[in-house]
Structure formats: C-alpha cells, structure tokens
C-alpha cells in the first residue's frame, strides 16, 4: 500500500537536466542515436512536417467554418505557434534530447504531467499522420484523373464513413515512409529536404497563377460566421503547425544541438507561416468560399478552374503527393523518437528504446508506429483525425510554455543558450492563446481526448510508475536541484 506522501513523491518526481545530457553523451542499454543532421536539414524537417497538412488538406474543411476569415484563422494559429516556438527554442537549447515537450515537462513539472504530455504527443503525431495519409490518397486520385481520366474506386481509397471500406493508398504511404526511416535518419533527412524544396516551388506556382484570378468580391463578407467562426477554423487548422514540435524530437541526432535547435525552430516557423497566409489569401480570393466545402484536392481544382487546363492541376497534385509524403515521413519520425525517449525512461516497454546496431535506428519502434498509423489512415475519417490532433498539439504547446516559467523560477541561474524574449509575457500569452483555441474544438473531441487520457492513466498506474527509471534509482534531492 502506497501512502499519500509516497504517491505524491512518485507523481511529481523530476528528471534532472544533467541526467538528460548524460544520456545523450554515452550509449545506454538500448543504444545511442547518431548525430548527423545540420541546421538546414533540421529546418527542412520542420517545414516538411508542417507545410502540407494545413494547406493541401485542412483548408477545405476550415474555409466553410470561417469563410474568407480563414486568412485571419491562419494568422491566429501562426501567432500562437510563434509564441510557443520561442518557448520550445529556449527549452530545446537547454535540454537537447529526443522526446520534445515530454522530456521538457519531465524536467520541469514532474513525471505524471510528463507522462500525460507524452500521450498527448502520441495522439498528436499518430493521429495527424493518419489525417495526412487520408489526404494523400485524395491528391493521388487527382493525379490519376489528370493523367488517365480514371481514379481508384471509393471502396479501396476512402475510409468507412467517407464512402469506402478501407484506404489502401494510406497504408502504402505509411509502409514506404517506415522503410525509409528504418534505413537511417540521415537518408531520411536528405530525401525530406529534396521533397520540401519541391513542395515550396509548387506552392509558389499556385500563388503566381492564383493571383491572376484575384477577385476582392470573394473576400466579402470577410467573416460570415463572425469571430466564433474564425476561432473555430483556427482550432481546426492548428495541427498544421505540428512541425515546430517535430524539430525538437530530433534533439539527439543534430550537430551542435544547443545552437541548431533554436535556429531551426524559428526558421521553420517563419517559412511556414509566410507561405500559409499567402496561399490562403490567394485561394479564397480566387474562388468563392462556399465552393470549398466537400471539395477534394482543392488547390488543384482551383488551378484547373483558373487556367481551364490540366497541367497546372497535375503539377500541383504531384507536388501535394510529394509534399504529404514528406510530412508523413517526418511525423512518423517524430513519434518514434518520442516513444524512444519514453522507453528509455521506463515509461514504456524497453522495445521502444532498442536501436538496430547497424542502422542505429529504432526499427521495432518504427514498425509498431507504422502499423498503428496504417490502421488510423485506413479506417478513420479525416475530420475526426484533424480535431483530435489539434487537441493533443495545443495541450503539449501550453505545457511547454508553463515549463519555461517553472524552470525560470526553480533554476534562475542555469545557463540558457537561448532566452525567451519579453519574459514572462511571451509564455503567458502563449498559454492563453492555446486555451482560446482549445475551447473552440467540438465536444466530441473533448470526449475522445478524455478517453485517451483515461487509457494513459490506467497504463501509468499499472505499468509505468513501477518501471520508471527514477523509481529504480531516484535522484537525490541535491541532484534534482541541479541543471
């Protein structure tokens, strides 16, 4: 029987920053990841995990919620992500390890909160990957239509609830990404960089062609559903900023992480937000907002309507296929690295921490993640996946901002390679913005999220609390105070 004092001590135990740093400097039982990624590649990882979801997929779901005001929705989501990105940059420079906000929370708010954040991240990455692979199939079908005037039957290209039985393209995409990730992170980063450059070029093409059909009449009324509609759309599309978190999951595989991580986070956010807002402005000005609802492969359809020709639509659809491949690649990568960190801490079974001695990648971990995401993409509709991902992302982002405040109070003298500007205003506003977007999500998302956290609590109290590395060899009081 655990007394209340002992239980409280277990739930709130924190992992010293020094322990994180020590683990990345020497091989542990499961193995050590290899540092091969530079600033440019890591920035492309962030851009690769971000551009695609909000523009190629969710725009068609968000515009019917906000009308032309979706432009403001992207701006609100971008500002929220920017505030949080500064907090991420500060913690990533101090704790340059895999695990992202899970690891940061473990060092600042304690084990039980870190565990809950870890499960939010698993939801964030796993479910967002499911949403992305569903959208990939839509653009793949558009390519078939443009090239062969034929598309895959709904029965094998749509999940149940969307007119089909199973989404086969989604499964194929996940298998391809997992194969590449198992080969090694350096190879994955190189392929991702090439795909990101191609997708940026495709979006620039859309902007250049789309602006020729710019019609200011399509921007009025700007907010047909008022501020509430703009806020709801911002909540829906927020998961498209998941790439900011994905950058920090690579903490153990980047060169000079204390410098590289903050730079990559800031650079990725600037590139992403600029492109998002420009594409949103051109899209809603080129086509009446009422036509977005139910429109698949929306940007490609807009180009087809503007030019009256197939080739722009084909190029954009091919770009989207490539784009969403790179997003899926990085999102699966991020989830495996979070599981890797949780497995190392004893929060999950050791198999998630095992690294292949030849490729230095977590092969079993990657296979398990691939199976989970394949099931989601094959069987669950897109709208449910998007809102659930936003919930997990916003909770994780808010906790990171809280962690910055807590760590500043507890360890004010700890060296900080990157400091949050205008502290404590930035983290406080970041928290408030995340809460604002969370309350805009639908009720069923809250219910599903509550069910997910209930499963997390059961798992923690039946397995993780007893197998925690800190439970086996808890840090002394003096160690817990050290950076």
Secondary structure, DSSP 8 states (H G I E B T S, - for coil): ---HHHHHHHHH----HHHHHHHHHS--TT------B-HHHHHHHHHHHHTTIIIIIIHHHHHHHHGGGHHHHHHHHHHHHHHHHHHHHHHHHHS-STTHHHHHHHHHT-HHHHHHHHHHHHHHHHHHHHHHHHHHHHHHHHHHHHHHS----HHHHS-TTTT-S-BHHHHHHHHHHHHHHHH-HHHHHHHHHHHHHHHHHHHHHHHHHHGGG--GGGG-STTTTHHHHHHHHHHHHGGGGTHHHHHHTTTTSBTTHHHHHHHHHHHHHHHHHHHHHHHHHHHHHHS-GGGGTT-SSHHHHHHHHHHS-SHHHHHHHHHHHHHHHHHHHHHHHHHHHHHHHHHHTTSS-GGGG---TTT-S-HHHHHHHHHHHHHHHHHS-HHHHHHHHHHHHHHHHHHHHHHHHHHHHH-TTS--SS--TTTTHHHHHHHHHHHHHHTTS-HHHHHHHHHHHHHHHHHIIIIIHHH-HHHHS---HHHHH--
